[in-house]
Amino acid sequence: MLDSSFNVKLGDFGLARLMDHELGPQTTGLAGTFGYLAPEHVSTGRASKESDVYSFGVVALEIATGRKSADRMPTDKKPETGLVEWVWDLYGLGELSSAVD
């Protein structure tokens, strides 16, 4: 995942470069794995460099928390939610360290 200089060595987040946005949407469905897709990618159907970074961030959260993106956890706002929202809720409560595995 990281080399000795902490450069990222994780692949397959290249959806942004595989799509030609000038031609408009070419499919009726999203490319990617739910749980790793950025919210703006889901709402617009457009991948970007930023949505690739979001996907990498989800993997980093999985490593830090020891949980999968598809796992469901309770928050103060909902009885169950995904990994990103769960961590974001803990951050808002000042309890981010309780997410760490």
N, C-alpha and C positions, 0 to 999 in steps of 0.2 A: 504494500500500500504506500509506504513512504521509503525513500532511500536514505542513506546516511546524512544527507543534507536537508532532509525533510521535504523533498520534492515529491509531489503526488505521482504514484505509479499505478493507479487504478484505472481500468479502462471501461469501455462500453457505456459511456455517458454521452456519446457523440450524436444524439438525435438532432441537435441544432444544425450541424453541418450536412446532414443527410437530406434535409428538406429545402426545397426551392420555394421561398415565400413569395417570389415574384409571380409564380404561376398560380398562386392561390391553393386552397386545400385540394389535395389529390386523393384523399381517402375519406371514408365515412366514419372511421374510428381513430382513436388515439394510438400512437405508438408509444410504448413504454409500459412499465409495471406500476399498477396502482400502489400507493404507499410511498412511491419514490417520485411521482410526478408533481411538479410545482403547481400551485393553485392556478396561476395564470396560463399554464400550459393546458390544464384541464378546461378552463373557461374559454380560451381562445382557439385551442387546437394548434397553437404555434409553439414550436420549441425554440429556445434561444440559448446563448451561452449562460445566461443567468439561470435558466431552468436546469441546465446541466450541473451548475454549481449547487443548486438546491438539492438535486438528487445525490450528489456527493455528500452534502451535509447530512442527509438522512442516514447514509451509511456511517458517517462519523458518529451520529447519535446512537445508532445501533451498537457500535463498538463501546461507546462510553457508558451506555445504560445496561448493556447485556440483554436488550429486548429487541424484538423484530418490529419492523415498520407496521406490520399487520396486527400486532398485539393490541388488545384493547385494555385501557386503563381508566379508572374513574378520575374525574376532576371535580372541582367545586361547582362547575357550571353544567356538567353533563354526567350521567351515570357511566358512560363509557365513551372513550375517544381514542384517536390514533396517537402514535408516538410523538409526532411533532407538536400537536396541540397539547398533549400531556406535559411535555417538557416546557413549552411556552407558558402554560398555566403555572407550573412550579416556579418558573423564573419570575412571573408577575407577583407571586406570593412571597418572594425572597427565599424560597426553599429549593433552589436549583441543585444544591449538593445532595438532596435526597434522591435525585434521579440517577446518580452515579452508582455503577455496579461495584 
